[in-house]
Amino acid sequence: MKRGLVVLDHDEVSLDERSGRVAALQADLRAQGVDLALIYNDVSRGDDIGYLTNLVIYWNEGVLAVPAEGEATLLTKLSKRVFPWMQRTSNLTDIRSGRAFGALVSAYVADRPAGTIGFVDAELWPAGVVREIEAAVPEWRSKLLGPLVRDRRALPSEAELALLRTGSAILRDALRAATAEGLGARDRIAAIEDIARRGGFADLLFRMADDDGHVTFEAAGQYRNGWLLIARTFGEEPWLPALAEAQRAALAAIRPAVEWDAVEAAAAPVLEALPSGAVSTLRWISQADFATGGELQPAPRSGPAEGEVIAVVLEVVDPRGIRSVLTDTVLVAGDGVEPLTI
């Protein structure tokens, strides 16, 4: 369950920008001959619905119905008692609840001529929910769509970048407090929770490992509708400084659409300082996939695009099986990267 701050502030992201996101999706639908798009999100990944409506799927699951023309409607299994809060913190006016998505979709399209329903980011839908909806509206054709919303989220606007920069400063402070010397595990968790939550984070995911003083701390935070990843490792191993040097070399090599092999090659000489038998990996994750740690990221491209916010993740597993991780979030610009969490 998400339990952080939810904010709808038109001074941060204008109403015109939010409306434009829905309009852009609707233009895509019309171009593909789709009359109604359905977008499924749950508490583990609610970013598509959040991007279009500012609504936070704080619990359970929901389906956003977006017609090729007209306003979007949220179909949810949540109680009607939360509707006022949802409407106050989103650009939605029509929210409907029920026990099953099939019945909800059937009722939603009851006064519409049959056409084509598009399942957005179809590969990530629960198969049972797709079958349930198809069975409930057999007169409608189905079309499996790609990540139409996710692809737009991957390139944040100037307003979104401003929020990410604000969130980055808060998360850096939180991690600095959580990794101070002399703290126990509970105190570290309390420190990052206190600063990030008070700073306005909507969600915070973290994990910590302490192997006899070798401490790895990883955090993913959602500030408004944007995500940030950061990780640090502390210990006495003489090769640990090589991680920061390798990261600097990798960041210096990143350009829009760079072949990732070239970035790995830039970091490789520094990583020769690792102990024999250690295994290192250097990868990137699009900000659009931070909520799931990149686990559901589409097939990787050769490299990030200009204007994309990514996490650069350097992970080392030493011969003892102990992990060391250094992760930072950066903006890919035309002439290099802008560090956000460094």
LINQUIGI-V545605 format. One record per run of one state. SS is the DSSP state (H for helix, E for strand, L for the rest). FROM is the first residue (numbers start at 0). TO is the last residue. If there is no record, write none. Layout:
# LINQUIGI-V545605
((SS:FROM:TO) (SS:FROM:TO))
This chain:
# LINQUIGI-V545605
((L:0:13) (H:14:30) (L:31:34) (E:35:41) (L:42:43) (E:44:44) (L:45:45) (H:46:52) (L:53:59) (E:60:66) (L:67:71) (E:72:75) (L:76:78) (H:79:87) (L:88:92) (E:93:96) (L:97:99) (H:100:107) (L:108:114) (E:115:118) (L:119:120) (H:121:123) (L:124:125) (H:126:135) (L:136:139) (E:140:143) (L:144:146) (H:147:152) (L:153:156) (H:157:177) (L:178:183) (H:184:198) (L:199:199) (E:200:210) (L:211:212) (E:213:222) (L:223:224) (E:225:233) (L:234:239) (H:240:252) (L:253:258) (H:259:270) (L:271:277) (E:278:285) (H:286:291) (L:292:307) (E:308:316) (L:317:321) (E:322:332) (L:333:334) (E:335:338) (L:339:341))
